[in-house]
Amino acid sequence: MATNINWAGNHVYTGTLVRPRSLEEAADAVAHADHVRALGTRHTFNDLADSEGLLVSLDRLAYRHPRLLTEGEESGPEPELDPLTGRVRVAAATRYADLALFLEERGRTLVNFASLPHIGVAGAVATATHGSGVGNTVLASAVTRLELVAADGSLRTLDRDVDGDTFDAATVSLGALGLVHGVTLETVPAFEVAQTVYGPVGFGELADAFDEVSDLGYSVSCFTTLRTPTFETVWVKRTTAQGPAPADVLGGPALTAEAHPIPGIDPGNATAQQGVPGPASDRLPHFRADQLPSAGAEIQCEYLVPRHSARLALRALAGLAEPLAGLVQVCEVRSIAADTAWMSPMYNQPCVAVHFTLVRDIERVGAALPVIDDALGVLGGRPHWGKQFRADPERARSLYPRREDFLDVVRSHDPRRTFSNAFVRTWVG
């Protein structure tokens, strides 16, 4: 993949990319630049990570677990696990998959994971990236400390135990506070999860019983292609402490063969199913860390709708079948708990996530995005920061009650707005 193109191949970065080999080199690059953005694993589908000036990738400083290293790759320093607090300090560009293997070898893990273990820690935190589960908050909720390079090249630290309320501005920051180079996270004792896939389940039946289905596991995801009035599969992920999985979900039986979230795709890159227990980091994601994720060429869009409107959101999704015909690879619906990060779409409200994996047809998808916004935005849906969307900026900004407070924190840390870009100015201010 060319260094100036994102993972999906739908965005070409305009900034000048540098890949420092040390923190000192990174700080020097930042100090001599007018505009700076951090570039991580390039899993954003819009211009969030782009820059009018410098793009700084800290991938050369990231930790890589020996099991996932490929020929020619090097690893940065190992994470630092505090045996007393259970907190782990890790280089910001480290991928979740590498961190998870490091932790599991020491009897620890994270409380939740996103669908893709291939994404970097800092980028996932900054964009309120999430997994699934009625009791599980965004990945940023695990952060206790951030280490940043400021616009003048100096090093600063933000700490949850020290900075209090304003720390809730620092985690989901969209990269606007500084270049994050180190992240400290809460960990939990390692636990196992067994994954069972069911289906099909009728659209109306799931809409009426969404709360009950969401409570069936530690994490639950429902997939539909919108080609029929059904959810082709429901993925229920239960901890071993929760006991055996149910025999069926709303009449949909447990599948007896491995499945991929997108029907008809070889399931070889999907995580193990059929109730076989394994480490949380190898079951909560949908895709294996040692395989390429998902189906390939795609554009993603996602709206986070207040949980009390889940039934309306599902009915709105069903109504998109015709306008999105020929564009949908698969749609995923899941639950996320409320959190306290000021710029998180789940700020102070549990949400149902309605996610679209669309074909990589930039023109046709672009024309369809306002239709999705019309259907889900009216329900108070907030777009996922890292996905494609078309919305009224004023309406989108109005959905964040602490937005002005967030901007005050941004200005105090970065008066010249060195780390903001067109995306941040449009959607935040």
C-alpha positions in Angstrom: 0.0 0.0 0.0 1.3 3.4 -0.9 2.3 5.5 2.1 -0.1 8.4 1.2 -3.3 6.3 0.9 -5.6 5.0 3.7 -6.3 1.4 4.4 -9.5 1.4 2.4 -8.0 3.1 -0.6 -10.7 5.8 -0.6 -8.6 8.7 0.7 -5.2 10.1 -0.4 -3.4 12.0 2.3 -2.1 15.5 1.3 0.3 16.0 4.2 4.0 15.3 4.1 4.7 12.0 6.0 7.6 11.5 8.4 8.4 8.4 10.4 10.7 9.3 13.3 13.0 6.7 14.8 13.0 8.2 18.2 10.8 10.4 20.4 13.4 13.2 20.2 13.2 13.1 16.4 9.4 13.3 16.6 9.5 16.2 19.0 12.0 18.1 16.7 9.7 17.5 13.7 6.7 18.8 15.5 8.5 21.9 16.8 9.5 22.9 13.3 6.0 22.4 11.7 3.1 24.8 11.4 0.5 22.0 11.1 0.8 18.5 12.5 -1.4 15.4 12.5 -0.7 11.9 13.8 -1.1 9.2 11.2 -1.7 5.7 12.7 -2.8 2.5 11.0 -4.8 4.4 8.5 -8.1 2.7 9.4 -10.1 6.0 9.1 -12.3 6.4 6.1 -12.3 10.2 5.9 -9.8 13.1 6.2 -9.7 13.1 10.1 -6.0 12.2 10.2 -4.9 14.4 7.2 -2.8 17.5 7.6 -2.3 20.7 5.7 1.4 20.3 6.7 3.1 17.4 8.5 1.9 13.8 9.0 3.8 12.1 11.8 3.7 8.3 12.0 5.1 6.7 15.2 4.9 3.2 13.8 8.7 2.7 14.1 8.3 3.2 17.9 5.4 0.7 18.3 5.8 -2.6 20.1 5.4 -5.7 17.9 4.8 -9.0 19.5 7.2 -11.7 18.2 4.3 -13.9 17.0 3.0 -11.1 14.8 6.3 -9.8 13.5 6.8 -10.2 9.8 10.2 -10.4 8.0 12.0 -7.1 8.0 9.9 -5.6 10.7 11.3 -4.3 14.0 9.7 -3.8 17.4 9.8 -0.9 19.7 10.2 -1.3 23.5 8.0 -3.8 25.4 5.0 -2.3 27.2 5.4 -1.7 30.9 3.0 -3.6 33.1 2.6 -2.4 36.8 2.0 -5.6 38.8 0.4 -3.6 41.7 -2.1 -1.5 39.8 -2.5 -3.7 36.7 -2.0 -0.7 34.5 0.1 -1.0 31.3 2.1 1.8 29.6 2.4 1.2 25.8 3.8 3.1 22.8 0.8 4.9 21.2 1.2 3.4 17.8 1.1 -0.2 19.1 -1.7 -2.3 17.7 -4.2 -3.9 20.0 -3.3 -7.4 18.8 0.3 -7.0 19.9 -0.6 -5.5 23.2 -3.1 -8.3 23.9 -0.6 -11.0 23.3 1.9 -9.3 25.6 -0.7 -9.0 28.4 -2.1 -12.5 28.0 1.4 -14.0 28.6 1.2 -12.2 32.0 -2.3 -13.2 32.9 -3.9 -9.9 32.0 -6.1 -8.5 29.2 -8.3 -5.5 28.3 -11.9 -5.3 29.2 -13.0 -5.0 25.6 -11.7 -5.0 22.0 -12.9 -3.6 18.7 -13.9 -5.7 15.7 -10.4 -5.3 14.2 -7.4 -6.1 16.4 -5.2 -4.5 13.7 -5.9 -0.9 14.8 -3.5 1.3 16.8 -4.2 2.2 20.4 -3.9 6.0 20.1 -6.1 6.3 17.0 -8.8 4.1 18.5 -8.8 6.1 21.7 -8.9 9.5 19.9 -11.9 8.5 17.7 -14.1 6.8 20.4 -13.7 3.5 18.7 -15.7 0.8 20.4 -16.5 -2.9 20.7 -19.8 -4.3 21.7 -21.7 -5.0 24.9 -24.5 -3.3 26.9 -22.0 -3.0 29.8 -18.9 -2.1 27.7 -17.8 1.4 27.1 -15.5 2.8 24.4 -11.9 1.7 24.3 -10.9 5.1 25.5 -12.5 4.5 28.9 -9.6 2.3 29.8 -7.1 5.2 29.5 -5.6 6.5 32.7 -2.6 8.5 31.3 -1.6 10.2 28.0 1.9 11.4 27.1 2.0 14.0 24.4 4.4 16.1 22.3 3.2 19.7 22.4 3.4 22.2 19.5 6.7 23.5 20.7 8.2 20.1 20.9 8.0 19.8 24.7 6.7 16.7 26.4 3.5 16.9 28.5 1.5 14.4 30.5 -2.2 14.2 31.2 -3.4 11.9 34.0 -6.8 10.8 35.0 -5.9 10.9 38.7 -4.5 14.4 38.5 -6.4 16.3 35.9 -9.9 15.3 37.0 -12.8 16.3 34.9 -10.7 17.8 32.1 -9.2 14.4 31.5 -12.5 13.6 29.8 -11.5 16.1 27.1 -8.2 14.4 26.5 -9.0 10.8 25.6 -11.5 11.3 22.6 -9.5 14.3 21.4 -9.6 13.7 17.6 -5.8 14.3 17.8 -6.4 18.0 18.6 -4.4 18.3 21.8 -1.0 17.1 20.7 1.0 14.1 19.3 0.3 11.2 21.7 3.3 9.0 22.0 2.5 7.0 25.2 -0.8 5.6 26.6 -1.4 4.0 30.0 -4.4 1.6 30.2 -6.3 -0.2 32.9 -6.1 -4.0 32.5 -8.2 -6.9 34.0 -7.3 -10.5 34.8 -7.3 -12.6 31.6 -10.7 -14.2 30.8 -12.0 -16.5 28.1 -14.9 -16.0 25.7 -16.9 -18.5 23.6 -18.5 -17.3 20.5 -21.7 -18.8 18.9 -23.3 -17.7 15.7 -27.0 -18.0 15.1 -29.4 -17.2 12.3 -31.4 -16.2 10.4 -33.6 -14.0 12.6 -36.5 -11.9 11.4 -36.0 -8.1 11.2 -39.2 -7.4 13.1 -38.6 -10.0 15.7 -35.1 -8.6 16.5 -36.4 -5.0 16.6 -39.0 -6.0 19.2 -36.6 -8.0 21.3 -33.4 -6.1 20.8 -32.8 -5.5 24.5 -33.2 -9.1 25.3 -30.9 -10.3 22.5 -28.3 -7.7 23.5 -28.3 -9.2 27.0 -27.5 -12.7 25.8 -23.7 -12.3 26.0 -20.8 -10.1 27.0 -20.8 -8.9 23.4 -23.5 -9.3 20.8 -23.5 -8.3 17.1 -26.3 -8.6 14.6 -25.5 -8.7 10.9 -27.8 -8.1 7.9 -27.2 -7.5 4.2 -30.6 -5.8 3.8 -31.3 -8.1 0.9 -34.1 -9.8 2.8 -36.1 -8.8 5.9 -33.8 -10.8 8.1 -30.6 -10.6 10.1 -28.5 -13.4 8.5 -26.5 -13.9 11.6 -26.4 -13.0 15.3 -23.0 -13.4 17.0 -23.2 -14.0 20.7 -19.9 -13.8 22.7 -20.2 -15.1 26.3 -17.6 -15.4 28.9 -17.0 -18.8 30.4 -18.4 -17.5 33.6 -21.7 -16.8 31.9 -22.2 -20.5 31.1 -23.3 -22.2 27.9 -24.9 -20.4 25.1 -28.6 -20.7 24.4 -29.8 -23.2 21.8 -31.3 -20.6 19.5 -31.9 -16.8 19.2 -35.5 -15.9 18.4 -35.8 -19.2 16.6 -32.6 -18.9 14.7 -30.5 -22.0 15.4 -26.8 -22.1 16.2 -24.8 -22.5 13.0 -22.8 -25.8 12.7 -20.1 -24.3 10.4 -17.8 -21.3 10.8 -19.2 -18.0 9.4 -17.9 -14.7 8.1 -19.8 -11.5 9.0 -20.4 -11.1 5.2 -22.4 -14.0 3.9 -20.6 -16.0 1.2 -17.1 -14.9 2.2 -14.5 -17.5 3.3 -14.5 -17.5 7.1 -10.8 -18.2 7.3 -10.0 -14.7 8.7 -12.8 -14.7 11.2 -12.3 -15.6 14.8 -13.2 -19.1 16.0 -16.9 -19.8 16.7 -19.2 -22.8 17.6 -18.8 -22.3 21.3 -15.1 -23.0 21.5 -13.6 -20.9 24.3 -10.5 -18.8 23.8 -8.7 -15.7 25.0 -11.0 -12.6 25.1 -8.7 -10.8 22.5 -9.2 -13.8 20.1 -13.0 -13.9 20.4 -14.3 -10.4 21.0 -12.9 -9.1 17.7 -14.6 -10.5 14.6 -11.3 -10.9 12.7 -8.1 -12.7 13.5 -5.0 -10.7 14.1 -2.8 -12.8 11.9 -5.1 -12.4 8.8 -6.1 -9.4 6.7 -9.4 -8.0 8.1 -12.8 -7.9 6.6 -13.5 -8.5 2.9 -11.2 -6.0 1.2 -12.3 -2.9 -0.8 -14.9 -1.1 1.3 -16.1 2.2 2.7 -17.6 2.2 6.2 -20.2 4.5 7.8 -21.6 4.3 11.3 -24.2 6.1 13.4 -24.5 5.9 17.2 -28.2 6.3 18.1 -29.4 6.7 21.7 -30.3 3.3 23.0 -33.9 4.4 23.9 -34.4 4.7 20.1 -33.1 1.3 19.2 -36.4 0.0 17.8 -36.8 3.2 15.7 -33.2 2.8 14.5 -33.8 -0.8 13.4 -36.9 0.2 11.5 -35.0 3.1 9.9 -32.3 0.6 8.9 -34.9 -1.6 7.2 -36.2 1.4 5.3 -32.7 1.9 3.8 -32.8 -1.4 1.9 -34.0 0.1 -1.3 -31.9 3.3 -1.4 -28.8 1.4 -0.5 -29.4 -1.5 -2.9 -26.2 -2.7 -4.6 -24.0 -0.8 -2.1 -24.3 -2.8 1.1 -21.8 -5.6 1.9 -23.2 -6.0 5.4 -24.7 -3.9 8.2 -23.9 -4.6 11.9 -26.0 -3.5 14.8 -24.7 -3.7 18.4 -24.9 -1.9 21.8 -22.3 0.3 23.6 -22.6 1.6 27.2 -22.5 5.3 28.1 -19.1 6.9 28.9 -17.8 10.3 30.1 -15.5 11.5 27.3 -16.8 14.8 26.2 -16.5 14.2 22.4 -17.6 10.6 22.5 -20.8 9.8 20.6 -21.7 7.8 23.7 -21.2 10.7 26.1 -23.7 10.3 28.9 -25.9 8.0 26.8 -25.9 4.3 26.0 -26.2 3.8 22.2 -27.0 1.3 19.5 -24.4 1.3 16.8 -25.7 1.0 13.2 -22.7 0.2 11.1 -22.5 0.0 7.3 -19.8 -1.8 5.3 -20.3 -0.5 1.8 -18.7 -1.2 -1.6 -15.8 1.0 -2.5 -17.6 3.1 -5.0 -16.7 6.6 -3.9 -19.2 8.4 -6.0 -22.2 6.2 -5.4 -21.5 5.9 -1.7 -21.1 9.6 -1.4 -24.5 10.2 -2.9 -26.0 7.7 -0.4 -24.5 9.1 2.7 -27.0 11.9 3.1 -29.8 9.4 2.9 -28.3 7.5 5.8 -27.9 10.7 7.7 -31.6 11.6 7.0 -32.7 8.2 8.4 -30.5 8.1 11.6 -29.6 11.7 12.3 -33.2 12.5 13.0 -33.0 10.0 15.8 -30.1 11.9 17.4 -27.6 9.6 15.8 -24.0 10.9 16.0 -21.6 9.8 13.3 -18.5 7.7 14.2 -15.6 10.1 13.9 -13.5 7.7 11.9 -16.0 6.7 9.3 -17.5 8.3 6.2 -20.6 10.5 6.7 -22.4 13.5 5.3 -24.3 15.7 7.8 -25.1 19.3 8.6 -22.1 20.4 10.6 -24.1 22.7 12.8 -26.5 19.9 13.7 -23.6 17.5 14.3 -21.8 20.0 16.6 -25.0 20.6 18.6 -25.1 16.9 19.6 -22.1 17.4 21.9 -23.1 19.4 25.1 -19.4 19.7 26.2 -18.1 20.8 22.8 -17.3 24.4 23.9 -15.6 23.1 27.0 -13.6 20.7 24.8 -12.5 23.6 22.6 -11.4 25.6 25.7 -9.1 22.7 26.6 -7.8 22.5 23.0 -6.9 26.2 23.0 -5.2 25.9 26.4 -3.0 23.1 25.2 -2.6 24.3 21.6 -3.2 28.0 21.3 -2.1 28.1 17.6 -4.3 25.1 16.8 -1.2 23.3 15.3 -2.9 19.9 15.8 -6.3 20.8 14.4 -7.2 20.4 10.7 -10.1 21.0 8.3 -12.0 18.0 9.7 -11.7 19.2 13.3 -12.6 22.8 12.4 -15.6 21.7 10.5 -17.1 19.2 12.9 -15.9 20.5 16.2 -15.0 24.2 15.7 
